[in-house]
Amino acid sequence: MESKKYLFNEEIPLENIEKGIKRKMLGYNNDLMMVKIYFEKGTVGARHIHPHTQTSYVEKGKFEVSIGDETKVLYEGDGFFVPPNVEHRVKALKPGILLDVFNPCREEFLNHSAL
C-alpha cells in the first residue's frame, strides 16, 4: 500500500467526511500518512482516540485544540503533537486547514482507489 510519488493538488479528490469537514489524502505508505483537513468555522472534530502517533500543523485559521485534559488556542504556523492512545479534539474558531501526519498509516482513511 503506497501512494503515488508525486501528488498534484488539482488531481487529489476532496472528500466530504462529515458536515463542515473535508480532507485530501496526501502521501502515504504502511508506516506514514499525511492528510490535509479543511474545517468550516465552528466545526468540531469530536473527541477521539487512536493508536497512531499524530503531529499536526495549522496551515490556516485558528483552532481550539484539546489533548488529554489540556486545551490551547493555536494559530497559523502553530502545531501540536498527540501521543498514541491519548484523547483529543479540535474546534475551528475560524475557517481553517490542518496538515495531519500519522504513524503508522490510518488505513481506515483510505478508500479503494489508491492515489
C-alpha positions in Angstrom: 0.0 0.0 0.0 1.6 3.2 -1.2 0.5 6.5 -2.7 1.9 7.9 -6.0 5.3 9.5 -5.6 4.1 12.9 -7.0 0.8 14.3 -5.8 -0.7 17.3 -7.6 -3.3 19.3 -5.6 -5.7 19.6 -8.5 -5.7 15.8 -9.0 -6.4 14.8 -5.4 -10.0 14.3 -4.6 -11.6 16.4 -1.8 -13.6 14.1 0.3 -16.6 15.2 2.5 -16.0 13.3 5.7 -18.7 15.0 7.9 -20.6 18.3 7.9 -18.1 21.1 7.8 -15.0 18.9 7.4 -13.3 17.8 4.1 -10.0 16.1 3.5 -7.4 15.4 0.9 -5.2 12.3 1.3 -1.6 13.2 0.6 1.4 10.8 0.6 1.2 7.6 2.5 2.6 4.0 2.9 2.1 1.5 5.6 4.3 3.5 8.0 3.3 7.1 7.4 0.4 9.2 6.2 -0.2 13.0 5.6 -3.7 14.3 5.4 -4.9 17.9 4.7 -8.1 18.6 6.5 -10.4 21.6 5.8 -12.7 23.0 8.5 -15.6 25.4 8.3 -15.8 27.9 11.2 -17.4 26.4 14.3 -16.9 22.8 13.2 -15.7 20.4 15.9 -13.7 17.3 15.3 -15.2 15.2 18.1 -13.1 13.8 20.9 -11.5 10.6 19.8 -8.6 8.3 20.5 -6.4 6.1 18.2 -3.3 4.0 18.4 -1.4 6.2 15.9 1.2 8.9 16.8 0.0 12.2 15.3 1.6 15.6 14.7 -0.4 18.4 13.2 0.4 21.8 11.7 -2.1 24.7 11.5 -1.7 25.8 7.8 -4.6 28.3 8.1 -7.1 29.5 10.6 -7.5 29.4 14.4 -8.2 26.2 16.4 -9.1 25.3 19.9 -7.1 22.1 20.5 -7.6 19.7 23.4 -5.1 16.9 24.2 -6.0 14.9 27.3 -7.2 17.4 29.8 -5.3 20.4 28.4 -6.8 22.9 25.9 -4.9 25.6 24.0 -5.7 28.0 21.1 -3.5 27.6 18.1 -3.0 29.9 15.1 -1.5 29.7 11.6 2.1 28.4 11.9 1.5 26.6 15.2 1.4 22.8 15.7 0.6 20.1 18.1 1.6 16.5 18.9 -0.6 13.7 20.1 1.0 10.5 21.5 -0.8 7.2 20.8 -3.9 6.4 22.7 -4.4 10.0 24.1 -7.9 11.5 23.7 -8.0 14.7 21.6 -10.3 17.1 19.6 -10.2 20.3 17.7 -12.7 23.1 17.1 -12.3 25.6 14.3 -12.6 29.1 15.7 -12.1 30.4 12.1 -12.2 28.6 8.8 -9.0 26.6 8.7 -6.7 23.9 7.4 -4.7 21.3 9.4 -2.0 19.1 8.0 -2.1 15.9 10.0 0.7 13.3 9.9 0.2 9.8 11.3 2.5 6.9 12.1 1.5 4.3 11.1 -0.9 5.0 8.3 -4.6 5.4 9.2 -5.8 2.6 7.0 -9.4 3.4 7.7 -8.9 6.7 5.9 -8.1 5.0 2.6 -10.8 4.3 0.1 -10.3 1.6 -2.6 -8.9 4.0 -5.2 -5.3 4.4 -4.4 -3.6 7.7 -5.3 
